[in-house]
Amino acid sequence: MKSYFITSTRSIPMFFEIFKKKPLLKDLIPNNFTDIHSHLLWGLDDGAKTETEALSLITQMNSLGIKNSITTPHFISNIWENSNDTIKNKEIELQSKVVSLKLNCNIKAAAEYLIDANFVAKMNKEPLLTLKEDYVLVELSYSNPPINLKECLYQMQLNGYRPIMAHPERYLYYANRISEFKHLKHIGCLFQLNLLSTTGYYGKEVLQLADELLSNNLIDFVGSDIHNQNHLDYFKNKVLIKKIAPLQEAIDRNSFFNFTL
């Protein structure tokens, strides 16, 4: 990433006009980036609706430098009742299309699990689809935290999984309660920031919480959470957070999930 400064030595007051230009989000994405959160398996949730849409999104993501995508359809009881078989079958179908079109990218599927009253039973019924090894992407309700959250995170670890909480900056009931995030981190929960949150896409409060989480070094990884063209278009917007360095570090840590097929 380039930093742009305008300075002048003509007078002392002009010296204090130094400023740093905010980068565009797309310019922070390194080549061969691995995205660990997206919704590209068409027809399984609120993500891509058709095969054509999915392939269009993948092609454009590829042009941004996203060469590896771990796509993560929702698992939400009574809304998107996916199963390991439905996801893996669609994954094979998408992989086949990517290969036949000679797209320069790798695609594999995991899932994004909502922690709710049914989560532990679901986990005990069939293996969870992991991002890599034992790492599992989970999400919370946007209205209020599950009363059994800590119990579920503990049970996940007993079952051999490492939870990664998707987009913690969007859970505004934890705003101004950074200690809650620190406690969750202490008991073994990792955090994945949505890249679009840094542009203000989800609103000012989410942007502020994203900034606070980054400033406290609580963010481990990032994800695009791309569902549609509108999400992808927002990568052309400026990053509005105060400190870019912690974001860049989290982006770099995504290399942990690099894979080839």
C-alpha positions in Angstrom: 0.0 0.0 0.0 1.3 3.5 -0.8 1.0 6.4 1.6 0.5 9.8 0.2 1.8 12.9 1.9 1.7 16.6 0.9 4.2 18.7 2.7 5.7 22.2 2.3 8.8 23.8 3.7 7.7 27.3 2.7 6.4 28.1 6.2 6.0 26.4 9.5 2.1 26.6 9.4 2.1 24.7 6.0 4.1 21.9 7.7 1.1 21.1 9.9 -1.1 20.5 6.8 0.5 17.1 6.3 -2.1 14.5 5.8 -2.4 10.8 4.8 -4.7 9.9 2.0 -7.1 7.0 2.8 -6.6 4.0 0.6 -9.3 2.2 -1.4 -10.3 -1.1 0.1 -9.4 -2.9 -3.1 -5.9 -1.6 -2.9 -5.3 -3.3 0.4 -6.0 -6.8 -1.0 -2.7 -8.6 -1.9 -2.4 -10.9 -4.8 -3.1 -14.5 -4.0 -5.3 -13.5 -1.1 -7.4 -16.2 0.6 -10.9 -15.1 1.5 -12.5 -17.2 4.3 -16.0 -15.8 4.3 -18.3 -15.5 1.3 -21.6 -16.7 -0.1 -21.0 -18.0 -3.6 -22.8 -21.4 -3.7 -25.9 -20.3 -5.5 -29.3 -21.2 -4.2 -28.3 -22.2 -0.7 -28.8 -19.0 1.2 -29.1 -15.2 0.7 -25.9 -15.1 -1.4 -25.5 -15.8 -5.1 -28.9 -16.6 -6.7 -27.7 -18.3 -9.9 -24.7 -20.1 -11.3 -24.1 -17.1 -13.6 -24.1 -14.7 -10.7 -21.7 -16.8 -8.7 -19.2 -17.1 -11.6 -19.4 -13.4 -12.3 -18.6 -12.6 -8.6 -15.7 -15.1 -8.6 -14.2 -13.6 -11.8 -14.3 -10.1 -10.3 -13.0 -11.2 -7.0 -10.1 -12.8 -8.9 -9.3 -9.5 -10.5 -9.0 -8.0 -7.0 -6.4 -10.5 -6.0 -8.7 -13.0 -4.3 -7.3 -16.2 -5.7 -8.6 -18.6 -3.1 -12.1 -18.5 -1.8 -13.5 -20.6 1.1 -17.2 -20.0 0.6 -19.4 -20.3 3.7 -23.1 -20.8 3.2 -25.3 -20.1 6.2 -26.5 -22.9 8.6 -29.6 -21.3 10.2 -32.4 -23.5 11.7 -35.8 -23.1 10.0 -34.4 -20.6 7.5 -31.5 -22.3 5.6 -31.6 -25.9 6.5 -28.4 -26.9 4.7 -26.5 -30.1 5.3 -23.0 -31.2 4.7 -24.2 -33.1 1.6 -26.0 -30.2 0.0 -23.0 -28.0 0.5 -20.4 -30.4 -0.7 -22.4 -31.4 -3.8 -22.8 -27.7 -4.7 -19.0 -27.2 -4.0 -18.2 -29.9 -6.5 -20.5 -28.4 -9.1 -18.9 -24.9 -8.7 -15.4 -26.3 -8.8 -16.2 -28.0 -12.0 -17.4 -24.8 -13.6 -14.4 -22.8 -12.4 -12.0 -25.4 -14.0 -14.0 -25.6 -17.2 -13.8 -21.8 -17.6 -10.1 -21.8 -16.7 -10.6 -19.2 -14.0 -7.4 -18.6 -12.1 -8.7 -19.4 -8.6 -9.4 -22.1 -6.1 -12.8 -22.7 -4.5 -13.7 -24.8 -1.5 -16.6 -24.8 0.9 -17.1 -24.6 4.6 -20.0 -23.1 6.4 -21.1 -20.2 8.6 -23.0 -21.6 11.7 -25.4 -19.5 13.7 -25.0 -20.1 17.4 -28.5 -20.6 18.6 -30.5 -23.0 20.8 -30.0 -25.8 18.2 -26.3 -25.4 17.5 -24.9 -27.9 19.9 -27.4 -30.6 18.8 -26.4 -29.9 15.2 -22.7 -30.1 16.0 -23.3 -33.5 17.7 -25.3 -34.8 14.8 -22.7 -34.4 12.1 -19.2 -33.0 11.7 -18.9 -29.3 11.2 -17.5 -28.1 7.9 -14.2 -26.4 8.7 -12.3 -23.6 7.1 -9.1 -25.5 7.7 -8.2 -28.3 10.1 -10.4 -27.5 13.2 -11.2 -23.9 12.5 -15.0 -23.2 12.3 -16.8 -20.0 11.3 -19.7 -19.1 13.6 -22.0 -16.1 13.8 -24.4 -14.6 16.3 -27.8 -13.0 16.1 -27.7 -9.3 15.4 -30.4 -8.5 17.9 -29.0 -10.0 21.1 -26.3 -12.5 22.1 -27.3 -16.1 22.7 -27.6 -16.8 26.4 -25.7 -20.0 25.9 -22.8 -18.4 23.9 -20.0 -19.3 26.3 -21.3 -22.8 26.8 -21.4 -23.3 23.1 -17.9 -22.0 22.5 -16.7 -24.3 25.3 -18.5 -27.3 23.8 -17.0 -26.6 20.4 -13.6 -26.8 21.9 -14.4 -30.0 23.8 -15.4 -31.4 20.4 -12.1 -30.4 18.9 -13.0 -27.2 17.1 -11.6 -23.7 17.2 -14.3 -21.1 16.8 -13.8 -18.0 14.6 -16.6 -15.5 15.2 -17.7 -13.8 12.0 -18.0 -10.0 11.9 -18.0 -9.2 15.6 -18.1 -5.5 14.8 -21.7 -6.0 13.7 -22.9 -7.1 17.1 -23.7 -3.7 18.4 -25.0 -4.9 21.7 -21.3 -5.3 22.6 -20.6 -1.7 21.6 -18.7 0.1 24.4 -18.2 -3.3 26.1 -14.7 -4.1 24.7 -14.2 -6.3 27.8 -16.7 -8.8 26.5 -14.6 -9.3 23.3 -11.5 -9.6 25.4 -13.2 -12.3 27.6 -14.3 -14.2 24.5 -10.8 -14.1 23.1 -9.5 -15.3 26.5 -11.7 -18.4 26.4 -10.5 -19.3 22.9 -12.7 -17.5 20.4 -11.0 -15.9 17.4 -12.4 -12.9 15.4 -13.0 -12.3 11.7 -13.6 -8.7 10.6 -15.8 -8.0 7.5 -13.7 -5.9 5.1 -16.7 -3.8 4.1 -17.1 -2.7 7.7 -14.0 -0.6 7.3 -15.7 1.5 4.5 -18.8 2.3 6.5 -20.9 0.0 4.5 -22.9 -1.3 7.5 -23.1 2.2 9.1 -21.2 4.5 11.4 -21.6 2.5 14.6 -20.2 -0.7 13.0 -17.3 1.3 11.6 -16.5 2.7 15.0 -16.7 -0.8 16.7 -14.4 -2.2 13.9 -11.9 0.6 14.6 -12.0 -0.2 18.3 -11.5 -3.9 17.8 -8.6 -3.3 15.5 -7.0 -0.8 17.8 -7.2 -3.3 20.6 -5.6 -6.0 18.5 -8.6 -8.3 18.8 -9.1 -9.1 15.1 -7.4 -12.2 13.9 -8.6 -12.5 10.3 -10.7 -10.8 7.7 -13.4 -11.9 5.2 -15.2 -10.3 2.3 -18.7 -11.7 3.3 -19.6 -11.1 -0.4 -23.2 -12.0 -1.2 -23.9 -10.0 -4.3 -22.6 -7.4 -6.8 -23.3 -4.5 -4.4 -20.9 -5.9 -1.9 -18.2 -6.3 -4.5 -18.7 -2.8 -5.8 -18.0 -1.4 -2.3 -14.4 -2.6 -2.6 -13.9 0.6 -4.7 -14.6 2.7 -1.7 -12.1 4.3 0.7 -11.2 2.7 4.0 -12.4 5.0 6.8 -10.9 3.5 9.9 -8.3 5.5 11.8 -5.4 3.0 11.9 -4.6 1.0 8.8 -1.7 -1.1 10.2 -3.8 -3.5 12.4 -6.1 -4.1 9.4 -3.1 -4.9 7.1 -1.8 -7.3 9.7 -5.1 -9.1 9.9 -5.3 -9.3 6.1 -1.8 -10.8 6.0 -2.8 -13.4 8.6 -5.3 -14.8 6.2 -2.4 -16.5 4.4 -2.7 -19.1 7.1 -5.7 -20.4 5.1 -4.0 -20.6 1.7 -4.8 -23.8 -0.1 -4.5 -25.4 -3.5 -6.7 -28.1 -5.1 
